[in-house]
Amino acid sequence: MGLSQTYQKFTKIFKTFLCFVFVGSLFADTTLIKNATIYDGVKNIPFEGNILIENETIKRISSANMQADFVIDASGMIVTPGIIGTDTNIGIVEIGALSVTRDDSSEIYSIGFSIHDAFNPKSTLIPWNRSNGVTSALSLPQGTASPIGGLGSYFLLDGELDITSKKDIVMIGNVGGSSNKSRAETFSVMDDLLSFASSINARDLSSDSDIADLIESSSIADFMELHPRDVKALFKLINENLPLIINTHRASDILKLIELKEKYNLNLIIKGAQDASLVASQIAESNIPLIINPINNIPGSFDELASNIQMASRLEKKGIDLMFNTPRSHNFHLVRQGAGVAVANGMSYEAALKAITSTPANVFNIDQRGEIKTGYFADIVIWDADPLEPSSMPEYIFINGKNIDLTSRSSRLRDRYTTQPEKPNTYRN
């Protein structure tokens, strides 16, 4: 074969290769979940159907037959959106009692303290919660020296070092409870800080020197020794209507927070709220979402005397948007047990499921998640049985359309000590 012939043959092969690559690129990887019982996170009743996933998103939801590269027959299974954690420290705290594994507090900043850059996508607690249906979460700092202070962020729990997140999307605060500060002082400081925040305009933030002048001119900012980062966070709170989670329980405190919400047009969410049933009409009228632990039944303090196992049901009847949390955020997946307890005590199943999926997405402006809907990101869990039953477990989990490995440290330990029992522990895989 001459040089010319060799060149022609090579050119033909190369063109064929390019054609293959081009054509192949037109056909993205697809996954079909068929014959599923679908709770989409919004509708009041489930429906039977098929879900087509293409790349990261839900391409189509239909009862019609569809083709895909990978097909899952979900007959007899329940499909829901992935659970969204609303009140966790996943990824920023590994062992609560060990300070070197905690990244949820600051000795320098208060209001402007952000946990975002400390998030560890390889935390052992992520696959543990993920394998139980939690696909994303808000991670929050612990309370700071200020009654308002600390910025939380939203993270996908896919374990990727290339972290998918929304930075500093919520601020936290605290009133009453275990704090040794006077309530009168706390509310006064909170009011003064919000008043200061309302006075800030964009021109004041042109430089750190301008911010320093602003701090010096404000008695509350100067007294609290605010930093430029803190001032910028306060500006964001008011001018970008940043969600503000305030942890409190007592009915009178809730009413005072409603006053502050109306005065400063706050995007307020109240966490804890065990006395909420006493002021449910006012909460509903002010359109304030709540984050509660639906398992709470016995008062844990004098601030929680109205605590009742039927509280979730009573608040739902008032039309209040509810989200759920747990007392131990490293085991946040237990939130679905809490949702089940709420249903067992009068809450509708659909509202309980919304409390851990679509409601958090809507409240915290998490776009295109929390629902099974065409065009939304495919954060989907396929359950072997009722997801609000603690014994039920996921068969498949998808995050951004990716089929996620369900292995965790717990499952590896289980397999280590339940297989190969004839071998000494040292030699087990």
N, C-alpha and C positions, 0 to 999 in steps of 0.2 A: 504493500500500500504506500503510495506516494505521499509527500508532505501535504499536497493540496487536498487529497482525499481524506487524510487524517484530520485536517483542519475542518473540512466540511462535516465530517462525522461528529467531531467534537461540538461544532456549532449547533448541529441538530439536537444533540443530547442536552446541551446547555439550554436551548430554547424550550425543549420539553420539560426540563427541570423548572424553569421559570414559570411556565404555564401551570405546572402542578402546584407550585407554591402559591401562585396567584389565585387559582381556583380553590385550593385548600383554605386560603384565608377568608374566602367568602362563606365558609361553613364553620361557624363557631361551635364549640362544644356545647351540647345541650343535655339537660336532664329532665325526664318526665316522671312526675309522681302521679300515678293513676289510681282510680277507684278509692280515693281518699274521702274520709269524713272531715270536712274543712270547717274550722272555726277561724274566721278571718280577722278576729280581734275587734270587729265593729258590729256586725249584724247580730240580731237577737237569737237567730237559730242557725245551726250548722247546715251545711249542704254537701251533697255528694258531687265530686268533680275531679278533674285532672288539672295539674299545675305544670306548666312548661317553663323551665328555667333556662335562660340563655346568657352565658357569661355571668355577670353579677346580678342580674335582675330577673324579675318575673315577667316572662314574655307574654303568657296567655293563661287564662283560667277558663276552662270550658268542660262541658260534658262530652264533647266530641272526641273522637279518636285522634291522637297526634303521634308523631314519630320523634324519636330523640336518640342520641348516642348512648345514653344510659337510662334505663327504665327501672323504676321502683314500683312494685305492686303493693299499694298501701291498703289493700282490702282488710277491713276489720280494725284499721288503725285510725288514730286521730291526728290531724295536722293542725298546728297552730303557728302563729308568729313566735319568734324567739323571745324569751323573757328578757325584759329590760330592767336592770337593777337601778333603783331610784335613790338609794341611800346606802352606799357601800364605801369601803376603803380598799377594794380589790385592786391589786397592782401597786399599791403604795404602802401597805402594811402586810408583812409576812407573818410575824409572830408578835402579837400585841404586847406580851410581857417582856419582849426583848427590844430595847430601844434602838439597837443598831439595825434592826430590820424595819424601822418605822420612818416614813418620810412624809408624815401628815401634819407636822407642826413646824413653826418657825420661831426663832429667837430675835429676829430682826424686824420682819414685816408683820403687819396685822391684817388690815383690811385688804391689802393687795397681795397677800400671800397666795401663790398658785402652786398646786401640786403637779401640774401637767408634766413637767419635764422629768419628774421622778418616776413616772409610770414604768413598771417592769413587765413587759409582755410575756416574760418567761417565768413569772411567779407560779409556784406549784398550785396556788389556789385558783388560778384561772382554769386549767383543765378540769379541776374538781367541780367547780361551779358550772362550767360549760357542759360537761358530760351529763349534768342534770337539767339542761335546758336553758341556761342563762347565756345569751349570745352577746350581750353588750351591757354596759353599766356606767352610771355616774359614780365617780370616785370623789369623795369630799374630804377636805381637811377637817381636823378636829377644831373645836372652838378656840378662838384667839383671845387676846387680852381685851379686845373690843367687843361690845355686844353685837356689832355687825362686822363681819370680817372673815376672809378666807374665800378663795375661788375654787370651785370644783369643775371638773372636765368630764367629757363623755368619751368612752373608748369601746371599740369593738374588741371582743375577747377571742380573737382568732389566733393569738399566739405569735403573730408575725412581728419581726423586728421593725419592719416598715409599718409603723403604727398608724392606724386609721382612727382619728379622734376629732373632737370639737373642743377647742381650748377655751377655758374660762367662761363657761356658758351659764354658770349659776353662782350666786353668793350665798353664804350661810350666816346665821346669827343665832342667838340664844337669849331667852328670858326666863328667869326663875329656875326651878328645879334645884339641882345640887349647888348652884352658884351661891357664894356667900355674899354677893353684892345686893344692896338694897334694890328692890324693884323700882322704887321711885327714882333712884339714881340711874338705873339701867335705862329706863324709858326716857329720862331727861337727856342722857348722853346720846341715845339713839335718835331722838328728835333733833338735837343740835347737829349731829353728824349729817342727817338727812337734809336739814336746812342748809348746811354748808355745801353739801353735794349739789343742791338745787341752784346755788349761786354761781357755780363754776360754769364757765363757757369755754369753747374750744380755744379761744385766744389765750386763755390762762395757762394752757398746756403746751405752749409753743416751745419752751425749753425748761430744763430743770431749774434754772435760776428764776424764771417766771413763777414756777410752781413753788419754789422756796419763798418767794415774796408773798404768794397767796397764803401759804401756811402761816407765815409770820403775822399776817394781817387778821387771821382767824383765831379767836381765843380757844375754841375747841380743838382745832387742828394743831395749834402750837402746844396746847396742854398735853395732847395725846402723842405728841412727837411723831406726827405722820411723816412718811417719806413720799417722794414723788410717785412711786409705784402705788401707794395707798390712795393718793388723790386721783390718779387716773382710773383706779378701780371704782371709786365713788362716782366719778363722772359717768362711767359706763353704766353703773347701776341705774342712774336716773335718766340719762339721755338715750340709752339703748334699751331701756325697759328690761334690764337683766332680771331673770327670775331670782327672787330672794326667799330662801328657805329659812324660816325662823322656828327653832325648836322650843315649844312651850306646851303646857297642858291646861293650866287653870283657865276657867271660863272668863274671869275678869281680865286676864292677860290677853286672851283672844280678842275681846272687845276693844281693848286699847290698841292692839295691832290693827284692827279694822279701821280705827280712827286715823292711824298713821298711814295706812294704805290710801285712804281717801284724801288725806291732806297732801300727800306727795305723789299720788298716782302710781303706787308701787305695784309691781308684778309679784304679788305675795303668795307664797305657799306656806302652810303651817304644818310642821312635823310634830308627831306625838299626839297632841290634841285629844287627850283622853277625857276631857270635859266637854268635848265638842257638841255632844247631844244636848247640853243645856243651852247652847246658843246656836243651834243648827239653822234656825231661820235667818239669823243675821249673817252667818257664814254663806248660806245659799244666796242671799240677796247681794252680798258683796262679791260673789263669784270667785271664792277662794278655794283652790284645790287643797286637799289634805293628804298627808302621808301618815298612815297609821299602822300599828301592829295589830291585826285583827284577832290575834290569839290572846291579847291582854284581857284579863277578866277580873283581876284583883288589884286594887290600888297599890302602886309601888311607892307612893309618897302622898303628902297632904295636898299636892297639886292634882291628884288623879282620882279624886273620890268618886267621880261619876263613871269610872272605868267599868265596861260591861261587855260581855262576849257578843252581844247583839248590836253593838254600836255600828258596825259596818252596814248592817241591814237598815238600821234607823236613818243613817246619814244618806244612804242610797235613795231612800224614799223622799228625802228632802231635795233630791236633784243635785247633790254635791259630788264633784269629781273626786274620786278616791284613788290613791296609790298605796301600795303596801310595802312595809319593810320588815326586818327581822332584828332581834336583839344582838345577833352576832353576824356581822356582815361577811366574815370569811365563809360562813355557811349560808350565804344569801339565797341559795337554791331552795331553802326551807320555806321561802316565801310562798311557794305554790301550796304547801301544806296549810299555811295561814289562809290562803285564798279558799282552800277547801273547807276550813273551819268556818269561814265567813258564810259560805254557801249553806253549810249544815245548820247555821243559825239565822237563816232567813234572807241572805243576800242572793240576788239572781246569779246564775252561773255566768251569764254573759258579762255582767258588770264586774264580777270577780276576775274574769280573764282579761277584761279591758284594763283593770287596775295594775296588771303586770306586763301589759303590752302596749296598746295604742294610747292609753291615757298618758303615761310618761312621755311618749314620743310627742304628743300634742302639747303638753304642758311645757316641756323643755325645748320645743322647737327643733326636734330631731327629725330632719326631713326624710321622707320616703322610707321610714322604718316603723315597726310596730303593728303593721297590717299585712295581710296577704292580699295584695292588690296589684293589678297589672301596672308595670312600670316601676314598682317599688323594688328596693334591694331584697334579694332573696335570703332573708334571715328566717329560716324555717326549721321547725322541729317536728319530726314524725315520732309519735308516741306509741308504745305498745298497748296502752290502755288510757284511761282517763288521766290527764296530766295533773289534775287537782287531787289525785290520790297519791300519797307518799310512796307507795310501792311501785307505781308506774315509772318507767324509764324510757328515755329516747332510744329509738332504733337507728335514726339518722338525724344529723344536725347539719344544716347548711348556714354558712355565714358569707355574705356577699356572693352567694351562688356556689361556694366551694364546699364540697363534702368533707366535713371535719372529722378527724380521728377522735374517737370517744375514749381513748386510753388516758388514764390519769395515774397519779402516784398510788391512789387507793386501789385502783383495779390491778396495777402491777403487784402491789403487796398481796392482794387477794389471791392472784394467780400463783405468786411465789409460795404461799403457804397452804394452798389447796391442791397443787399439782406436784408431782414427783415427791410424794411424802416419804419414799424410802430413802431419799438422800438427806444427809445433814444440811442444815439451813445454809451453811457456808457455800455449798455447791449447787444450790438451787438457782435457776435462772431468774 
